[in-house]
Amino acid sequence: MKSPDHLLLCFVLLLFCPLALRGQNFTPSFTPTEKDLFDIKQKESYTFGYLEVLENRAKPNGKTIRLPVYIFKSKSENPQKDPVLYTVGGPGYTTMSSAPYANYYSYLADRDLIFFEQRGTTYAEPHLSCVEWASAQREAAYPGVSAAQKAKLLATAAEACRNRLEAADIDLNTYNTATIAADIEDLRKALNIEKWNLLSLSYSTKIAQVLMRDYPAGIRSVVMDSPLPLEVNYEEETISNMLLVLDQILADCASNEACSTAFPDLRDRFIAFLVEKTQSPHALTILDPKGNDPLTFQLRGKDLIQLLQSFSTSAVPLIPQRIAQVLAGDYSYIEQQLVALLNSPIKGDGIGMRISVWCTEETPFVSPKAVAEESDRYPAIEGISAGMYDEEICDIWGVRPAKAMENQAVSSTIPVLLISGSYDNATPVKWATDMTQRFPNSFHLIFKGWGHGPTTNWGEPCAMQAANAFFNNPSIKPELDCIAQLKTPIFKTE
């Protein structure tokens, strides 16, 4: 006869062991739902649902999170069996906002297209929003706020956001590139996909590299638009990259008869102007968009160059003219930028995710000395900051540094298409060029006169068409007429 204590032990085990077993045997799953995120009016067929995965894979008995996924069916009657998986950059940006426009993506002509939302971003559950940080940035943008005051505002905001997220039982250490890559691999298995193609953009090219390193068996081919190599220490060269692209734009203006005639010696005059304003700031008064009170900004070289440095493909043809207008005393564009800065919505979407990724994978590997040197390298913009989140913010956020491998170059024989815009200051051409040495089955396309994210240039879908051609035949470099016809942009002169 069993003792009462033994019976009690058996009862306890019956109560709790099944839960433990369920945790240990947890299987990520994709569950379609009828209610999706948007009222998509296109007629294409799609499935919407949520991928459920463990927040922390080291805790098999822990909580799960839900990540939204759209699966758009190919327009072909006989689609290829390997779909395209698309996720965007940031870190912290949402992929879901692309879903209402899925009908315009070339890839659907041949295969299914899957939109994946990274953990911690806008429509994920949970979402690492930091309205506190967005509010502090707005406050810090007002004139008269010193560097010390700005640092205090942001530190207070980071602490408030971290405390709120942790109070919601969110494990900030699990929101990083490696866990996103594991989520994507879980989705592939949940959908019973043997192999798929990765379409990555900017930050998500890091996710693609980690997938190629950790889960290569499920990948047929990869497109990296505006690639960011794992091993690059972004903040150590961000200012130099910006100025190199600006130099190239102004050099192209100088080599164009119409532009050089309209704006002679523009580069030299602009540099001299920035030096002058660094020494004697320009006072510019605008009306506060929130209350119509006058606000006077003291604009130095560093402020002016940041307000002028919009290098998107559509903005590039306007840059010489905008610089020339400022040199002539017309600050109307600068005023518009300041009003937009102070009037931007305070949302904070994805900021917590961005801080988690950055403080895990970027800040621990950069040299503070190199970042300081980058900030002080150019007298014309003295005082500009090359840093993203300094050590104080990361100390407050409290996430563990990533392992060294997350800052080391990835090599792979998987077919890769690297796509760059020649005027991309965020992820310059040289990074993609270096990456071709580590991907022997790769091709590199440079879109002359374009900025960041060529495959998202809706005015000219040439890069998207090139990516689709590569997915259809990853062993051949796409040779499209639209690429051969690319030229230096026609700069606006009137």
N, C-alpha and C positions, 0 to 999 in steps of 0.2 A: 504494500500500500504506500502511495506517495505521500510525503509529508505535506502539511499546509504551506510551508515555505516554498517547497518545490512547485506546488500548484500555483502559488502566487507568481513565482518566477516565470512559469510557462505562460501565465495570463499576460504578464508584462511584455514578454517576447512576442506574443501574438498581436498585441496592440501596436508595438513599435517596430518590429522587424520588417513587416510589409512596407512601411514607409521608407525605411532605410534601403530596402531592395529596390523600390521604385526609383529612389534617388540615384542609386548606383547604376541602374539600368535606364536612366532617362534617355530618351531618344528625341532629338530635335524634330519638330514637325511643322508642316505647312498646312494651314487650315483656310480654305477659301471662305469668303463672306460675301453676302449679297450687297451689303452697304459698303461703298468704297469712299474715298476721300474727296472726289471731285465729281461734278456733273459733266462727264465726258460725252460730248455730242457726236464725235466721230462714229461711224458705223462699224469700225473694225471690232473684231471679237477679242475680248480680253477676260482674264481672270484676276480678281483682286483677293488678297488674303494676307495672313500674318504668319511669319516664321517665328516659332517659339523656341528659344534657346536658353541655356543657363547663363545667368549674368556672370558667374564666376565658375569656370570649368574645373577649378580645383576644389569646388564644394558641390559634389554631385547631389547633395541633399538640400542645396540652397534654392534661392528663388529664381524664377525665370523672367525673361523680358520678351517683348513682342516687337517685331520689326516688319513694317508694311512692305508688300511686294506687289507690283503689277506685272502680269505676264500677257503681253500682246501677241496675238497669233499672226503668223506671217500672211501676207496677201497672196502668196503662191499656193496653187492647188497641190503642189508637191514640194513642200519646204524642206530645206536641209535639216538634218536631225540635230545639229549642234547649234543651239541658240546663242544669242549675244547677251551677256550680262553687263549692264551699265550702272555705274555709280559715279558720283561727281566728287568735287574737290572740297576745299576748305583749308584745314579740317573743320567740320561742323556744318557744311552746307547740306541742304536737302536735295535728294534726287526726285522726290515725288512731284515737285512743281513742273517737271518735264512731262509728266504723264498726259495732261490734257492735249499735248502737241505731238503725241506719239505717231499720229498719222503722217507726219512730215519727215519721219526718219527713214532714210534710204534702206536701212538694214531689213525692214519688214518685207521688202520685195523678195527676199530669199530665205529668211529664217525668222523664228520667233525672237522677240526682244523683251528682256526682263529688266525692269527698273527695281533696284534694290536700295532701301533706306538704311544707311549706316546706324549702328546703335548710338544713342545719345543725341541724334539730330531731330529736326523739327517734328516729324510725325511718328517717331519711335516712341515706344512706351517702356521705360520713362524717357523724357526729353530733358536734356541738361541745359535748359534755358538759364540765362543770367541777366535778368532785367536790371539787377543792381549794377552790373558792370557797364551796361549800355547807358544807364542813367549817369554814372560817374564820368564816362567818356564825354557825354554831352556837357556836363557841368565843367569839365576840365578844358573844353574847347573855348570857353568864354574868355575874353581879354582880361588881363590882370591876374590870371591864375599862374602862380609860380611853378617851377619844376617840382619843388618840394611839396607844394600843395597838391599838385596833380598826382604825385606818387602816393600821398596819403589817401586821396580820394579813391584811387584804384585799389590800394591795399585794403582799405575798409570794405570796398565793394566785393573784393575777392573773398574776404573772410565771411561776409554776410551770405554770399552765394554758396560757398562751401558748406557753411553751417546748415543752410536750408536744405541742400541736397542730401547731406549726410543724415539730417533728421528724417528725411523721407526714405531712409535705409538704402541709399544708392552707394555702391562701392566704386568710388572714383578710380581706383586702381585697375578696374576692368574695362576702361574706356580708352582704347588705344588701337593702333594699326594692326597689331598681331591678333587681337580678339575680333576685330572686324573681319580679317581674313578667315579666321576660324568660323565666323558666322556664315560667310559666303560659301565655304566648303560644306557646312551643315545644310545650307539651302540646296546645293547641288545634289547632295545625297537624298534629301527629303523629296526632291522632285524627280528622283530616279533618272538623272541626266548623266550619261556616260562621260561625255566631254562637252565643253562649251568654250566660247570665245569671250575674252574680256575686253570691254571698251572702257578705258579709264581716262580720267582728265585731271591734270594738275596734281593735287594731293593724292587723289585716288590711284595715281600711278605708283605711289609707294605701296598701297594695298596690293596692287597687281604684282609688284616685285616680291612681296612677302608670300603671296599665293604661289608664285612660280618657285620660290624657295622651299616652302613648306608643304604644298599640295600640288605638285606638278602633274600628277597622273590624270587629273580631270580637266586639263587645259589643252585646247587644240591650238589656239593662237591668241595673240595679245596686241591690241592697239593702245599705245601710250601717247595721248595728246598733251603736249606741254609737260614733258616728263620731269619729275623731281627725283633724282637719285637718292637712295637711302643714305649714302655716305656723305652727301653734301651738308655742310654746316651753313645753313641759309643765311643767318644773321652776319656771318663773317664777310659776306660780299654783296649784300643786298643794295647798298648805296652805290657801289661801283657798277653793278649791273644796271641800275637805273640810269646812271650817267652815260654809260657806254651806249645804251639804246638811244638816249637823247642826242648824243653826239652823232650817231648814225643817221637819225632823222634829219638833223640840221645839215649834215654832210650831203645827204641826198637832196635836200633843198638847194644847197649851194651848187650842186652839179646839174640842177634843172634850170634852164634859162629863165623861165617865167618866174620861178620862186626866187632865184638869186637876184633877179632884177628888182622884184618887188621888195625883197628883204635882204639887202646887201650886208655882208659881214655879220650875219645874224648871230652866229655862235659867239664870236669874240665880244660883240656888244652885249650879249645876254650875260656872259660870265662877268664882264666888268660891272654890269648893272647889279648882279647878285652880290658881288664884293662890296659895292657901294651901299646897298641896302643892309648888308650884314653889319657894316660900320655905322650907318645912319638909317635906322628903320623908317619905313614909310607908314605914316599914320593914315589909316583908312576907317572911316566911320560908316556904319550901316545901321539900319533899324532892326532891333531884336524882333524876329518873326513871332515871338511869343508874347510880345507886349508893346512893340513899337517904340521902346526906349532906345536912344542912341547908344551904340556900342563902338568904341574906338579900338581898333587892333593896331598894334605896332608890328608891322610885317618885315621880317628879316629875310635874308636869302633862303634860309631853310624853309621858311613858311611859304614863300612864293613858289619855290620849285615843287613842293608837295601839292600845292593847289593847282599847278599847271601840268602835273605829270600823269595825265590820263592817256595811256598808250593802247587803248582798245583799237581794234581794226578800224572802226568807224570814226574814231576821234583823231587818228594819226594825221589825216590830211589837213586838219585844222590847227595843229600845234604851232607851226611857224607863224601863222597869222595871229594866233592868240599871244604868243611871245612878243611879236612886233607891236601889238596893240598896247601891251603893258609898258614896253619901252617908250611908247609915244605918250604915256600918261593916261591911257584908257584902262581903268581897272574894273570895267563892268563885268567881265568874266570872273574875276577874282571875287567880286561882290556876290555873284550868283553862287559860287562855290561855298562861300562862307554862310550865306543864308541857308543853303541846302544842308550844310553841316549842322547848323543849329536847329534846323527844322526837321531833321531826319527822325523817323519814328523810333521810340524807345521800346524795343522788343526783346533783344537779347537772345534770339534764337541761335542755338548751337554754340554759344560762347563757352559754356561749361565744358562741352566736348572739345572745343578748340584748345582751351587751357590744359585740359587733361592730356591730350595728345602732345602738345608742345612741351609741357613740363616733364613728361615721361621720356620723350624721344629726341627732343631738340636741345633744350637748355642744358641737360647734363653733359652734352658732348661738345658744346661750343667753348671756345677760349674767351673768357671775359676780356683778356688783353687784346685779342684780335678784334672783338666787337668794338671795344673802345677805340682802337686804332682806325677801324672802318668809319666810325662816327666822326673822328677828328681829321680824316685824311684830306678833306677838301675845304680850303679856307672860304670859298665863295658861299658855302652852306654850313658854316661853323655852327655847331650845336645840334645838328640833326641827329636823330637817334636811329641806330641800326638795329636795336634790340626789339624783340617782340614782347616777351614776358620775362622780366628780370628774376634774379634768384630770390628776391623777397617775395614776389608773387608766387613763385613755385614752392617756396618754403611754406607759405600760408596754405596753398592748395594741398600740399602734403602727399602727393603721389610718389610712388617709388620710381627711381630711374630705371629705364629699360636695360636689358642685357646688351652687352657690347655688340652683338650680332645685328641689332636693330639700327646700327649706324655703320654697317659694313656693306660694301658693294655686293650685289647679287649677280651671278652668272647663270646663264641657261641656254640650252639649245632649242627651246620652244620658239617658233617663229614670232617675230615682233616687228611691228611697224611703229617707228617713232615719228611723231609729227610736231613740227615747231613753226612758230611764227617768227619771221626775221626781226620783228620789233618787240619781241616778248622780253620784258625786263624782269618778270617774276620768275620765269623758268627759261633762262637764256639758251640759245642754240648750242652753245659750247657743251652744256650738260648732256644733251642728247647725243652730240657727236662723240663724247667720251664713252657713253653707254654702248655704242655700237661695237666697241672693242670687247665687251663682255657678253654680247649676244651675237654669236657668229651667224645665226640665221635671221639677221635683222636688216631692215631698210630704214633710211632716214629721209623724210620729205621736209623741205624747208619752204614755207609759203611766204614768198617775197612780199614785203609791204604789209604783212598781217601781224597782229598782236597775239595776245594770249588766247588759247582755246580755239584753234582754227576749225575744229569739227562742229563748233557751236555758232559759226558765222552763218546765220540764217539768210543774210542777203546774198551770199554766194556759197552754195553747198559743195564746193569742189573738194574740200578736205573730207567731208562726210562721204562723198562718192568714192574717194580714194580709200578710205577705211573699209567701205563695203566691198570694193574690189579686192582688197587684201584678204578680207574674211573669206571671199569666194575662192581665192587661190593664194594662200600664204607663202608659197614658194617663189612668187614673182613680184617684183617691185611694181607698184601701180604706175602706169605711164598714161596719164590722162591729158587730153588737149588743154583742159582748163589750167593744169599746173604749168604747162609750157608757156602759156599766154600771160602768166603773172608778171606784173611790172611794178616798178616804183610807183607809189600812189601819185595821183594828180593833186598837188597841194593847192588849197584854196588861197587865192591872192587878193580877192576883192570882197 
